[in-house]
Amino acid sequence: MTAFISRRTLLASTGAIGLAGVASPAFGGTTNSRWVPSPADRALVGRWARDTWRSIVAMTDERTGLPADNIGESVSSPVRSNYTSPTNIGGYLWSTVVAKHLGIISPRESLRRITQTLTTMKNAVHHVPSGMYFNWYDEATGEVRYVDPDGTRPITPFVSSVDNAWFACALMVVRNAEPGARALADLLLNRMNFKYYYNPAARPGGLMRGGFFETPPPDEETDKGNHAGVGPDVYYRKFHYDTCNTEARIAGYVGFALDQVPHTQYFATYRTFPDTCDWSWVEQKPKGVHRTYLGLDVFEGTYEYRGMRLVPSWGGDMFESLMPDLFVPEATWAPRSWGINHPLTVRAQIEHGLDDARYGYWGFSPASNPKGGYSVYGVEPIGMDPGGYPSDLEGTNYDAGFEGCREGTNPNPKYGDGVVTPHAAFLAMAYAPRQAIDNLSKIEDTLHVYGAGGFYDSVATKSGLIAKRYLSLDQAMVMGAIGNVFGNDLIRRSFASRTVEQRIRPLIAMEQFESGVL
């Protein structure tokens, strides 16, 4: 079972699926060669980028260079969260690269900010044998937190595979995009060993673990061991990432790029769970064929939604499917798999918001709950999670059943107060630029989901209830997406050196999904 805190094939160009403005991608480039942003588009997105950067600066401690996880709506007098993560820190680094490229800050300021952050991380307490960082730090001091983010209970510091992968991605971007900080970025990157997470015995081909503790936690059963064979044993959480279309695939990509994880790991993950009644607890019965890659049998399963077949993510959200694509140009390097699936994911999100649920807006991804706290949102029919990542505040559950095994409990749901998050539309911009810009403009102008730091984190479309806060990761996804679409694939180009391309592209290029339009 996966964990997340995740033949009718269209083999023509991705422009044939009916998303206006999308054509065959260039290098990592997924915006349509037929779509040229107007001066008004550039001015509008430029304003969004400047304001988004303002919120990121407001989150960042002036002494440590570490961003808080979140702040409220004020960027002039920010109230910071008092905790941050390796993912947040990585997001700040790649956002700084984008801000320099777009002329928002000077090269001198960019280098100063990046050097400050990397120096703090160089000296931060971490798991030395693996070179990995703990999950939570105090952004004001750089110290490891031993209480949970809510400040309510003690925790044993955890070393997450995915969090460290996002930080490693940022280091890989920095070393190519900011030459003055390359030595420092390489110092941190070269001591990171993703072998610690790779369990060759989890399944034929091996799987990536969620992470480990340096010392045994008092409240959780763990597996003591050491996959890397370096340093003392650690205490692994018992779950592995076993599905392909989630954000967790970035940990495998980084492991491949650093030549620390074998390629078989990629094909050991499920595209969908099997199509037998033993797996009938998921959202719908997949259809597909079996193919063999690197000696491993892969069930190329797909889900159906609105005349499309596509490989689902765990929750049907934009973040899981498209955040790794900010760095790895998946659509270009894997035209028969991700090159078909990503545009279909965007199309499914658009059609769900506009035509199925009729919210008038689209873009569904985990984000702040407009009623308070944090929640997961997605397009349930393209997610496997039986509990569902709903698209509305009511938590409306979709369940189509599992053909031949069980009847669906709610195959034709009536949706309520839809929750959209701007970062999801920004992630989609590479595949549907016109639709994304128009959707975001409407979110700003009609729903007023905008402040001095750019778009607020989410909004309930019927009630107009807004989550008036800024999240570091979500704002960093906005900056990364803008950097790619309006900066000639800045983030992808900086990440994907020749060596990285040689270690990832042939692997993902060999696969053929069963995704397509019926």
C-alpha positions, -999 to +999 in steps of 0.1 A: +000+000+000+013+034-009+019+062+016+015+099+012+018+128+048+004+094-032-048-007-255-061+027-266-031+048-266-027+082-282+008+080-298+005+112-317+019+145-306+005+158-273-012+186-292-037+161-305-056+157-273-077+188-275-059+211-252-057+242-272-023+257-272-003+225-265+021+210-290+050+186-290+075+199-265+110+211-272+138+204-246+118+200-214+097+228-229+060+220-229+045+253-239+031+254-274+053+267-301+021+281-315+014+300-282+034+331-279+028+351-247+016+386-255+032+417-239+001+418-216+007+381-206+043+388-198+035+419-178+007+401-159+028+370-150+058+393-142+036+410-116+026+377-102+062+366-100+073+399-082+046+396-057+052+359-051+089+367-045+078+393-020+060+367+001+091+344-001+113+372+012+088+378+040+090+342+050+128+341+051+148+348+083+173+376+077+201+359+098+199+323+087+185+326+052+160+299+059+123+303+049+095+296+073+070+270+063+043+296+061+031+331+071-002+348+073-015+374+049+009+402+059+042+404+041+051+437+058+049+424+093+051+386+087+042+361+115+064+332+107+056+296+115+088+289+135+096+257+115+108+248+081+119+217+061+145+207+036+118+210+009+110+246+019+147+255+019+152+240-015+122+259-028+137+291-015+169+284-034+153+277-068+130+306-063+160+328-058+175+315-091+142+324-109+140+358-093+175+366-106+167+354-140+136+375-143+154+406-131+135+408-098+167+408-079+203+415-089+229+388-094+247+401-064+217+397-042+210+363-056+245+351-047+243+366-013+210+349-005+220+315-018+254+316-001+238+326+032+213+297+031+239+271+020+263+282+047+235+278+073+228+243+059+265+234+059+267+240+096+232+226+105+229+195+125+221+166+102+225+128+098+262+128+090+267+093+076+241+099+049+245+137+045+207+140+049+188+166+068+161+162+094+125+170+086+120+201+108+143+230+117+137+264+133+140+289+105+152+316+130+181+296+145+187+267+121+184+243+150+167+209+147+132+209+162+123+183+188+087+192+190+062+188+162+052+219+140+022+224+162+044+226+192+022+201+211+042+170+214+079+158+214+091+141+182+121+120+172+137+138+142+129+121+110+151+119+078+127+119+048+137+106+014+114+130-005+122+161+015+159+155+010+153+148-027+137+183-032+167+199-014+191+179-036+172+191-067+177+227-055+214+221-050+216+207-086+199+238-099+221+261-079+254+245-090+245+252-127+226+285-123+247+303-097+284+296-105+296+316-075+278+292-052+287+260-070+314+248-047+292+252-017+263+235-034+285+206-045+299+202-010+264+196+004+252+175-026+283+153-027+278+142+009+242+131+003+238+093-002+204+081-014+214+045-010+202+048+025+166+048+012+168+021-014+156-013-002+165-039-028+144-065-010+111-046-009+100-059-043+118-072-074+137-042-086+137-025-051+118+004-037+126+037-020+117+039+017+099+069+032+128+076+055+144+068+088+152+079+123+187+082+137+175+069+171+145+047+177+113+066+182+094+056+214+060+057+197+065+038+164+077+004+153+106+005+129+129-017+109+165-015+121+190-017+093+214+001+069+209-002+031+240+019+024+263+000+047+279+032+058+278+043+095+256+029+123+223+013+116+192+035+114+156+029+122+135+028+090+098+037+089+080+006+076+064+022+045+079+023+010+068+045-020+054+019-043+034+039-069+050+057-098+028+088-104+035+106-071+058+133-061+079+106-044+094+096-078+117+125-074+138+106-048+144+079-074+153+104-101+179+120-078+192+086-069+196+078-106+212+112-113+238+107-085+244+070-096+233+058-062+201+039-070+196+012-097+173+019-126+151-011-117+136+009-089+117+030-114+099-001-129+093-017-095+066+009-087+030+004-097+014+025-125-019+013-110-024-015-086-033-049-102-067-054-118-078-083-096-104-083-069-077-084-042-072-047-050-109-038-053-107-013-024-093+014-048-113+040-067-119+020-100-107-010-119-077-003-141-073-015-176-040-021-193-014-045-206+017-060-192+051-051-206+087-060-196+114-034-188+148-042-175+136-078-168+107-066-147+070-072-155+051-039-154+013-037-155+006-006-176-027+001-160-048+032-165-080+048-151-108+063-172-122+098-168-143+118-193-132+099-224-095+098-213-074+069-201-045+080-179-021+067-152-035+080-119-017+096-091-025+086-055-048+116-049-056+129-083-038+162-076-016+184-096+013+184-071+019+147-073+018+145-110+036+177-121+060+188-094+088+164-104+083+177-140+095+211-128+130+196-128+130+165-150+117+173-185+095+142-184+073+150-213+103+154-236+124+126-223+095+101-221+071+111-250+053+078-249+045+079-212+047+113-194+045+132-227+009+118-230-001+116-194+009+151-182-013+169-207-042+145-200-038+152-163-041+189-169-071+184-192-088+162-166-083+189-140-097+216-163-127+195-173-134+185-137-135+221-125-154+236-155-176+208-169-180+180-143-182+198-109-190+231-126-171+252-101-162+278-128-125+274-118-099+246-117-066+236-101-068+210-073-039+201-051-031+198-013-032+232+002-045+253+031-081+246+040-101+278+037-117+269+070-084+265+087-055+241+088-043+220+058-062+195+036-057+174+005-076+182-027-077+166-060-097+151-089-108+119-073-116+099-104-079+102-115-066+092-080-063+057-064-069+067-028-102+051-017-106+077+010-102+103-017-086+137-023-119+155-027-123+187-048-147+205-024-150+216+012-178+190+018-153+161+011-176+147-016-165+111-022-164+096-057-165+058-059-171+041-093-168+006-079-145-021-091-160-039-121-167-075-114-157-072-077-179-046-060-205-020-068-196+017-066-211+037-037-211+071-055-203+069-092-221+102-101-215+126-072-229+160-067-202+184-058-204+213-034-181+242-026-150+235-047-115+244-034-089+255-059-054+264-052-034+288-075-002+268-074-020+239-092-028+262-122+008+274-123+020+238-125-004+233-154+009+264-172+036+244-191+008+223-208-021+247-210-006+282-208-036+302-221-061+283-199-039+286-169-034+324-172-071+329-179-080+308-149-056+326-126-067+360-138-103+350-130-093+337-096-076+371-089-102+394-104-134+376-094-126+357-063-100+383-050-076+356-039-047+380-040-026+400-016+007+419-014+025+385-016+008+372-046-020+346-047-033+333-013-031+296-009-066+285-017-102+295-021-136+279-018-153+289-051-189+290-040-187+306-006-156+328-015-139+317+017-101+323+013-072+308+031-053+340+035-018+327+041+013+319+021+030+285+021+067+284+013+064+252-009+034+264-028+049+298-036+081+280-047+061+259-071+047+291-085+082+305-090+095+273-105+067+271-130+071+307-141+108+301-144+102+273-168+074+288-189+087+323-191+124+316-186+132+291-213+130+261-190+153+277-165+148+252-137+149+221-160+179+233-179+198+240-146+189+207-131+194+185-162+231+186-169+245+163-196+253+136-170+219+138-154+202+135-188+224+104-196+213+087-164+176+094-165+165+100-201+171+065-216+154+049-186+121+068-188+122+069-226+117+032-229+083+031-214+049+032-231+019+041-210-016+031-221-027+066-216-047+083-243-081+095-256-108+070-262 
